[in-house]
Amino acid sequence: MSDAERQQQRVREFLQLLPLTLELAGLPRSEHGRYNSPEVIEVRAITLRNAYKVARQMVMEVANQQ
């Protein structure tokens, strides 16, 4: 598998896990017209990264049970 194919596969996996990731993160939606500070954006990004790791681990555990 080429690097480009591997990268596309990772993007597809991320997008497939995005709904679960967002639910696990539990972040409220931003108010319309309100902008977040860089610090708030960074905290939200860290929360999403951690939620993605948990979502991915959950999928791997389910796949290994069968």
C-alpha positions as a printed Julia matrix, in Angstrom:
66×3 Matrix{Float64}:
   0.0     0.0    0.0
   1.43    3.38  -0.99
   1.78    6.33   1.38
  -1.04    8.18  -0.39
  -3.38    5.18  -0.04
  -2.46    4.8    3.63
  -3.16    8.48   4.23
  -6.54    8.23   2.45
  -7.39    5.2    4.57
  -6.6     7.13   7.77
  -8.75   10.05   6.66
 -11.67    7.71   5.87
 -11.28    6.03   9.27
 -11.23    9.42  11.01
 -14.37   10.57   9.2
 -16.19    7.32   9.97
 -15.35    7.67  13.67
 -16.14   11.38  13.83
 -19.78   11.04  15.03
 -18.73    8.7   17.87
 -15.73   10.91  18.64
 -17.91   14.0   18.96
 -20.33   12.17  21.26
 -17.53   10.89  23.46
 -15.93   14.33  23.64
 -19.18   15.86  24.88
 -18.23   19.34  23.72
 -21.02   21.88  23.45
 -21.56   23.51  20.08
 -20.15   27.0   19.8
 -22.63   29.85  19.8
 -23.3    31.39  16.42
 -21.18   34.51  15.93
 -19.01   33.83  18.97
 -15.33   33.18  18.44
 -13.18   31.05  20.7
  -9.78   32.13  21.93
  -6.73   30.16  20.76
  -6.51   28.61  24.23
 -10.1    27.36  24.09
  -9.54   25.98  20.59
  -6.45   24.12  21.8
  -8.32   22.6   24.76
 -11.15   21.51  22.47
  -8.64   19.99  20.02
  -6.97   18.03  22.83
 -10.38   16.79  23.99
 -11.21   15.64  20.45
  -7.85   13.88  20.09
  -8.42   11.98  23.32
 -11.99   11.1   22.33
 -10.76    9.86  18.94
  -8.25    7.56  20.65
 -11.02    6.13  22.83
 -13.38    5.72  19.86
 -10.7     3.93  17.85
  -9.89    1.66  20.8
 -13.58    0.81  21.22
 -13.85   -0.2   17.57
 -10.71   -2.33  17.85
 -12.07   -4.08  20.96
 -15.39   -4.81  19.26
 -13.62   -6.12  16.16
 -11.42   -8.44  18.24
 -14.37   -9.9   20.17
 -15.84  -11.54  17.11
